[in-house]
Structure formats: C-alpha cells, structure tokens
Amino acid sequence: MTIKTTIDSSLKKSLSVGVYKGIRLLGSEIILYRRHRAGVKKARAYANRSGLKLNIGSGDNRKEGWVNIDLYSNADLTLDMRERTPLPNGSAIIIYSEHFFEHLDYPDDAQHFL
C-alpha cells in the first residue's frame, strides 16, 4: 500500500462524505490548474501566428495540421477551456470540437467558454 493510498483511506474513514469529496475535488482541480499553466506557457509559441485551426477537446482524435487542445491527452496544448484562452483574438480561422460540451458544467462553464 502506498503512502497516498494510506492517507486517502485514513481521510475517507475520518471525514464526512461531503468533506472527503470536496478535498478530492480540490486535489483534482489543482492538477488541472498545473496542466493549464503549462499549456499557457506553451501557447506563447502561437502568439504571433494567424490562420490557426483549433481542435478543442481533441482527446485521442488528433488532427494533423491543427492545434490539438485537451487537458487529458497528449495534445499540443493542455488548456482548461473553462479559463480564458491564451491565444490572440483573431488567430484562428476555424474551430472544431466534437463531444466536448458535455464535459462543461451548464450554464456557467459552457457560457464562459462560448
């Protein structure tokens, strides 16, 4: 048993269900934040480019010649699309997304993304 598993098991036993779930959610959000920050830094390479084709929520469906964006896959940019996109306005000529919106909380995250 790893230390992480031991700590997790101990927290689960000693905390209420709601507090335990809240701590787990916070841990997940911290991981997403770190991935997003790394993607923001990597997005600087696109700062002066135009004519970009964005594949948002690409997952394993990478498109050649496109900037593939996802938090969980081996994407070109790991960005949290609930946050402001670090690409310049007008830099994209087309945006493609398939099976992505269902991963956003509605209405707040979905409206913010749009």
MDTraj code that builds the backbone (N, CA, C; nanometers):
import mdtraj as md
import numpy as np

residues = "MET THR ILE LYS THR THR ILE ASP SER SER LEU LYS LYS SER LEU SER VAL GLY VAL TYR LYS GLY ILE ARG LEU LEU GLY SER GLU ILE ILE LEU TYR ARG ARG HIS ARG ALA GLY VAL LYS LYS ALA ARG ALA TYR ALA ASN ARG SER GLY LEU LYS LEU ASN ILE GLY SER GLY ASP ASN ARG LYS GLU GLY TRP VAL ASN ILE ASP LEU TYR SER ASN ALA ASP LEU THR LEU ASP MET ARG GLU ARG THR PRO LEU PRO ASN GLY SER ALA ILE ILE ILE TYR SER GLU HIS PHE PHE GLU HIS LEU ASP TYR PRO ASP ASP ALA GLN HIS PHE LEU".split()
xyz = np.array([
    [0.0850, -0.1186, 0.0000],
    [0.0000, 0.0000, 0.0000],
    [0.0890, 0.1241, 0.0000],
    [0.0615, 0.2185, -0.0898],
    [0.1418, 0.3401, -0.0986],
    [0.1004, 0.4398, 0.0101],
    [0.1849, 0.5379, 0.0305],
    [0.1544, 0.6426, 0.1288],
    [0.0278, 0.7171, 0.0876],
    [0.0155, 0.7454, -0.0437],
    [-0.1025, 0.8165, -0.0924],
    [-0.2294, 0.7362, -0.0633],
    [-0.2255, 0.6071, -0.0875],
    [-0.3414, 0.5217, -0.0618],
    [-0.3731, 0.5168, 0.0875],
    [-0.2708, 0.5104, 0.1705],
    [-0.2900, 0.5076, 0.3155],
    [-0.3543, 0.6372, 0.3640],
    [-0.3033, 0.7507, 0.3163],
    [-0.3595, 0.8805, 0.3554],
    [-0.5036, 0.8917, 0.3072],
    [-0.5276, 0.8529, 0.1827],
    [-0.6624, 0.8587, 0.1258],
    [-0.7591, 0.7743, 0.2080],
    [-0.7179, 0.6547, 0.2427],
    [-0.8024, 0.5645, 0.3212],
    [-0.8309, 0.6233, 0.4593],
    [-0.7291, 0.6821, 0.5197],
    [-0.7451, 0.7429, 0.6520],
    [-0.8405, 0.8620, 0.6466],
    [-0.8257, 0.9463, 0.5447],
    [-0.9157, 1.0611, 0.5304],
    [-1.0591, 1.0152, 0.5080],
    [-1.0755, 0.9145, 0.4254],
    [-1.2102, 0.8646, 0.3947],
    [-1.2798, 0.8135, 0.5202],
    [-1.2038, 0.7513, 0.6092],
    [-1.2611, 0.6969, 0.7323],
    [-1.2928, 0.8054, 0.8350],
    [-1.2115, 0.9130, 0.8364],
    [-1.2248, 1.0117, 0.9433],
    [-1.3084, 1.1346, 0.9067],
    [-1.3375, 1.1552, 0.7789],
    [-1.4117, 1.2743, 0.7378],
    [-1.5525, 1.2388, 0.6922],
    [-1.6376, 1.3389, 0.6926],
    [-1.7714, 1.3177, 0.6375],
    [-1.7584, 1.2962, 0.4868],
    [-1.8591, 1.2363, 0.4280],
    [-1.8577, 1.2075, 0.2846],
    [-1.8390, 1.3368, 0.2043],
    [-1.9118, 1.4411, 0.2410],
    [-1.9046, 1.5676, 0.1686],
    [-1.7673, 1.6326, 0.1769],
    [-1.7086, 1.6355, 0.2959],
    [-1.5763, 1.6962, 0.3124],
    [-1.4720, 1.6145, 0.2363],
    [-1.4815, 1.4823, 0.2428],
    [-1.3880, 1.3957, 0.1699],
    [-1.3967, 1.4211, 0.0193],
    [-1.5186, 1.4283, -0.0338],
    [-1.5358, 1.4538, -0.1769],
    [-1.4826, 1.5919, -0.2147],
    [-1.5029, 1.6895, -0.1262],
    [-1.4532, 1.8248, -0.1511],
    [-1.3007, 1.8290, -0.1588],
    [-1.2355, 1.7563, -0.0704],
    [-1.0886, 1.7507, -0.0711],
    [-1.0387, 1.6823, -0.1980],
    [-1.1047, 1.5747, -0.2379],
    [-1.0663, 1.5046, -0.3615],
    [-1.0855, 1.5957, -0.4824],
    [-1.1957, 1.6699, -0.4854],
    [-1.2221, 1.7624, -0.5959],
    [-1.1163, 1.8726, -0.6003],
    [-1.0800, 1.9251, -0.4848],
    [-0.9769, 2.0284, -0.4787],
    [-0.8447, 1.9746, -0.5328],
    [-0.8090, 1.8530, -0.4953],
    [-0.6863, 1.7920, -0.5472],
    [-0.6893, 1.7791, -0.6982],
    [-0.8029, 1.7380, -0.7521],
    [-0.8170, 1.7256, -0.8979],
    [-0.8052, 1.8612, -0.9661],
    [-0.8664, 1.9633, -0.9084],
    [-0.8608, 2.0973, -0.9664],
    [-0.7191, 2.1539, -0.9627],
    [-0.6422, 2.1220, -0.8605],
    [-0.5032, 2.1675, -0.8538],
    [-0.4221, 2.1046, -0.9662],
    [-0.4445, 1.9769, -0.9931],
    [-0.3760, 1.9083, -1.1036],
    [-0.4136, 1.9740, -1.2364],
    [-0.5423, 2.0026, -1.2560],
    [-0.5869, 2.0677, -1.3795],
    [-0.5246, 2.2064, -1.3941],
    [-0.5156, 2.2778, -1.2848],
    [-0.4550, 2.4112, -1.2861],
    [-0.3094, 2.4040, -1.3325],
    [-0.2360, 2.3066, -1.2808],
    [-0.0952, 2.2912, -1.3192],
    [-0.0825, 2.2568, -1.4674],
    [-0.1683, 2.1682, -1.5166],
    [-0.1653, 2.1342, -1.6589],
    [-0.1972, 2.2565, -1.7441],
    [-0.2976, 2.3328, -1.7013],
    [-0.3366, 2.4530, -1.7749],
    [-0.2216, 2.5536, -1.7788],
    [-0.1565, 2.5766, -1.6666],
    [-0.0451, 2.6724, -1.6617],
    [0.0665, 2.6301, -1.7565],
    [0.0941, 2.5001, -1.7640],
    [0.1957, 2.4505, -1.8574],
    [0.1513, 2.4774, -2.0013],
    [0.0233, 2.4596, -2.0296],
    [-0.0300, 2.4865, -2.1630],
    [-0.0251, 2.6335, -2.1987],
    [-0.0504, 2.7195, -2.1009],
    [-0.0435, 2.8649, -2.1241],
    [0.0987, 2.9033, -2.1642],
    [0.1967, 2.8477, -2.0962],
    [0.3364, 2.8767, -2.1308],
    [0.3680, 2.8281, -2.2721],
    [0.3199, 2.7101, -2.3052],
    [0.3450, 2.6526, -2.4375],
    [0.2719, 2.7309, -2.5465],
    [0.1595, 2.7928, -2.5119],
    [0.0803, 2.8700, -2.6094],
    [0.1532, 2.9949, -2.6561],
    [0.2547, 3.0376, -2.5837],
    [0.3315, 3.1559, -2.6249],
    [0.3930, 3.1363, -2.7635],
    [0.4174, 3.0126, -2.8011],
    [0.4740, 2.9829, -2.9336],
    [0.3783, 3.0227, -3.0457],
    [0.2488, 3.0375, -3.0137],
    [0.1478, 3.0722, -3.1131],
    [0.1109, 3.2202, -3.1091],
    [0.1834, 3.2995, -3.0307],
    [0.1462, 3.4395, -3.0059],
    [0.1375, 3.5242, -3.1330],
    [0.2245, 3.5020, -3.2278],
    [0.2268, 3.5859, -3.3479],
    [0.1753, 3.5120, -3.4705],
    [0.1026, 3.4064, -3.4494],
    [0.0539, 3.3278, -3.5621],
    [-0.0927, 3.3569, -3.5885],
    [-0.1291, 3.3411, -3.7120],
    [-0.2690, 3.3540, -3.7507],
    [-0.3018, 3.2352, -3.8395],
    [-0.4283, 3.2208, -3.8714],
    [-0.4697, 3.1092, -3.9554],
    [-0.4676, 2.9758, -3.8847],
    [-0.4756, 2.9781, -3.7509],
    [-0.4719, 2.8540, -3.6739],
    [-0.6024, 2.7768, -3.6898],
    [-0.5899, 2.6474, -3.6897],
    [-0.7058, 2.5582, -3.6868],
    [-0.7028, 2.4892, -3.5507],
    [-0.8057, 2.5131, -3.4704],
    [-0.8097, 2.4625, -3.3339],
    [-0.9018, 2.3417, -3.3235],
    [-0.8518, 2.2363, -3.2631],
    [-0.9293, 2.1155, -3.2346],
    [-0.9452, 2.1100, -3.0830],
    [-1.0581, 2.1602, -3.0346],
    [-1.0784, 2.1745, -2.8895],
    [-1.1407, 2.0482, -2.8317],
    [-1.0789, 2.0001, -2.7240],
    [-1.1238, 1.8754, -2.6629],
    [-1.0848, 1.7572, -2.7500],
    [-0.9650, 1.7628, -2.8044],
    [-0.9217, 1.6651, -2.9046],
    [-0.9162, 1.5224, -2.8539],
    [-0.8816, 1.5047, -2.7269],
    [-0.8656, 1.3683, -2.6772],
    [-0.7657, 1.2933, -2.7633],
    [-0.7962, 1.1692, -2.7969],
    [-0.7094, 1.0900, -2.8833],
    [-0.7361, 1.1154, -3.0312],
    [-0.8312, 1.2040, -3.0627],
    [-0.8680, 1.2355, -3.2006],
    [-0.7859, 1.3550, -3.2508],
    [-0.6539, 1.3343, -3.2560],
    [-0.5629, 1.4407, -3.3018],
    [-0.5791, 1.4615, -3.4514],
    [-0.5712, 1.5874, -3.4915],
    [-0.5814, 1.6213, -3.6335],
    [-0.4485, 1.6821, -3.6780],
    [-0.3918, 1.6273, -3.7835],
    [-0.2666, 1.6797, -3.8384],
    [-0.2898, 1.8198, -3.8949],
    [-0.1974, 1.9108, -3.8680],
    [-0.2085, 2.0477, -3.9170],
    [-0.2959, 2.1362, -3.8305],
    [-0.3473, 2.0814, -3.7224],
    [-0.4331, 2.1549, -3.6298],
    [-0.3589, 2.1713, -3.4974],
    [-0.4017, 2.2696, -3.4179],
    [-0.3548, 2.2820, -3.2798],
    [-0.4546, 2.2034, -3.1960],
    [-0.4117, 2.0879, -3.1476],
    [-0.4977, 1.9995, -3.0692],
    [-0.4912, 2.0412, -2.9232],
    [-0.6087, 2.0679, -2.8651],
    [-0.6177, 2.1197, -2.7284],
    [-0.6991, 2.0238, -2.6432],
    [-0.6419, 1.9825, -2.5312],
    [-0.7114, 1.8938, -2.4379],
    [-0.6352, 1.8967, -2.3056],
    [-0.7022, 1.8662, -2.1972],
    [-0.6360, 1.8592, -2.0667],
    [-0.5847, 1.7196, -2.0348],
    [-0.6408, 1.6183, -2.0958],
    [-0.6135, 1.4820, -2.0521],
    [-0.5345, 1.3972, -2.1506],
    [-0.5040, 1.4470, -2.2675],
    [-0.4363, 1.3640, -2.3660],
    [-0.3013, 1.4241, -2.4016],
    [-0.2367, 1.3606, -2.4932],
    [-0.1094, 1.4101, -2.5433],
    [-0.1375, 1.5162, -2.6498],
    [-0.1928, 1.6260, -2.6091],
    [-0.2331, 1.7339, -2.7003],
    [-0.1177, 1.8309, -2.7228],
    [-0.1326, 1.9144, -2.8248],
    [-0.0336, 2.0195, -2.8493],
    [-0.0339, 2.1198, -2.7346],
    [-0.1545, 2.1529, -2.6875],
    [-0.1699, 2.2439, -2.5744],
    [-0.2613, 2.1799, -2.4705],
    [-0.2163, 2.1758, -2.3462],
    [-0.3011, 2.1287, -2.2374],
    [-0.3645, 2.2513, -2.1734],
    [-0.4861, 2.2812, -2.2148],
    [-0.5554, 2.4002, -2.1658],
    [-0.6887, 2.3621, -2.1041],
    [-0.7221, 2.4308, -1.9968],
    [-0.8532, 2.4177, -1.9330],
    [-0.9449, 2.5167, -2.0026],
    [-1.0345, 2.4680, -2.0829],
    [-1.1193, 2.5555, -2.1632],
    [-1.2262, 2.6262, -2.0800],
    [-1.2280, 2.6021, -1.9496],
    [-1.3127, 2.6820, -1.8615],
    [-1.2472, 2.8166, -1.8330],
    [-1.1193, 2.8279, -1.8665],
    [-1.0431, 2.9501, -1.8442],
    [-1.0304, 3.0274, -1.9751],
    [-0.9818, 3.1484, -1.9660],
    [-0.9595, 3.2312, -2.0844],
    [-0.8541, 3.1651, -2.1717],
    [-0.8785, 3.1621, -2.3005],
    [-0.7841, 3.1024, -2.3945],
    [-0.6656, 3.1970, -2.4140],
    [-0.5431, 3.1479, -2.4010],
    [-0.4266, 3.2362, -2.4107],
    [-0.3814, 3.2646, -2.5544],
    [-0.4662, 3.2358, -2.6506],
    [-0.4333, 3.2640, -2.7903],
    [-0.4887, 3.4007, -2.8283],
    [-0.4188, 3.4720, -2.9142],
    [-0.4646, 3.6070, -2.9519],
    [-0.5996, 3.6053, -3.0236],
    [-0.6783, 3.7089, -3.0020],
    [-0.8046, 3.7237, -3.0748],
    [-0.7771, 3.7247, -3.2245],
    [-0.8609, 3.6544, -3.2980],
    [-0.8491, 3.6523, -3.4422],
    [-0.7407, 3.5607, -3.4966],
    [-0.6772, 3.4827, -3.4108],
    [-0.5679, 3.3969, -3.4576],
    [-0.6175, 3.2677, -3.5221],
    [-0.7425, 3.2309, -3.4991],
    [-0.7963, 3.1062, -3.5543],
    [-0.8856, 3.1338, -3.6748],
    [-0.8728, 3.0468, -3.7748],
    [-0.9626, 3.0585, -3.8901],
    [-1.0755, 2.9567, -3.8808],
    [-1.0554, 2.8530, -3.7993],
    [-1.1599, 2.7527, -3.7803],
    [-1.1406, 2.6877, -3.6437],
    [-1.2530, 2.6554, -3.5816],
    [-1.2506, 2.5866, -3.4528],
    [-1.3389, 2.4643, -3.4656],
    [-1.2842, 2.3498, -3.4299],
    [-1.3569, 2.2234, -3.4363],
    [-1.3645, 2.1654, -3.2962],
    [-1.4787, 2.1097, -3.2622],
    [-1.4959, 2.0434, -3.1339],
    [-1.6012, 1.9346, -3.1482],
    [-1.5718, 1.8193, -3.0950],
    [-1.6653, 1.7071, -3.1011],
    [-1.6669, 1.6385, -2.9646],
    [-1.7841, 1.6199, -2.9100],
    [-1.8003, 1.5539, -2.7796],
    [-1.7225, 1.6255, -2.6694],
    [-1.7341, 1.7571, -2.6669],
    [-1.6645, 1.8357, -2.5654],
    [-1.7602, 1.9056, -2.4691],
    [-1.8678, 1.9628, -2.5207],
    [-1.9569, 2.0449, -2.4382],
    [-2.0162, 1.9684, -2.3205],
    [-2.0345, 1.8392, -2.3348],
    [-2.0925, 1.7625, -2.2246],
    [-1.9989, 1.7543, -2.1045],
    [-1.8732, 1.7964, -2.1216],
    [-1.7777, 1.7954, -2.0112],
    [-1.7766, 1.9267, -1.9339],
    [-1.8542, 2.0238, -1.9814],
    [-1.8624, 2.1533, -1.9141],
    [-1.9881, 2.1595, -1.8285],
    [-1.9758, 2.2229, -1.7118],
    [-2.0942, 2.2466, -1.6290],
    [-2.1797, 2.3521, -1.6971],
    [-2.3103, 2.3288, -1.6961],
    [-2.4033, 2.4206, -1.7595],
    [-2.4831, 2.4918, -1.6506],
    [-2.5037, 2.6196, -1.6613],
    [-2.4749, 2.7074, -1.7737],
    [-2.3412, 2.7825, -1.7615],
    [-2.2856, 2.7939, -1.6411],
    [-2.1727, 2.8854, -1.6192],
    [-2.0507, 2.8536, -1.7061],
    [-1.9951, 2.7324, -1.6942],
    [-1.8749, 2.6993, -1.7698],
    [-1.8994, 2.7014, -1.9205],
    [-2.0151, 2.6518, -1.9625],
    [-2.0465, 2.6484, -2.1064],
    [-2.0572, 2.7897, -2.1626],
    [-2.1271, 2.8782, -2.0915],
    [-2.1416, 3.0149, -2.1400],
    [-2.0077, 3.0880, -2.1396],
    [-1.9275, 3.0642, -2.0367],
    [-1.7963, 3.1276, -2.0299],
    [-1.7092, 3.0814, -2.1475],
    [-1.7146, 2.9532, -2.1790],
    [-1.6367, 2.9003, -2.2911],
    [-1.6794, 2.9653, -2.4229],
    [-1.8099, 2.9712, -2.4439],
    [-1.8594, 3.0290, -2.5697],
    [-1.8291, 3.1766, -2.5781],
])
top = md.Topology()
chain = top.add_chain()
for i, resn in enumerate(residues, 1):
    res = top.add_residue(resn, chain, resSeq=i)
    for name in ("N", "CA", "C"):
        top.add_atom(name, md.element.get_by_symbol(name[0]), res)
traj = md.Trajectory(xyz[None], top)
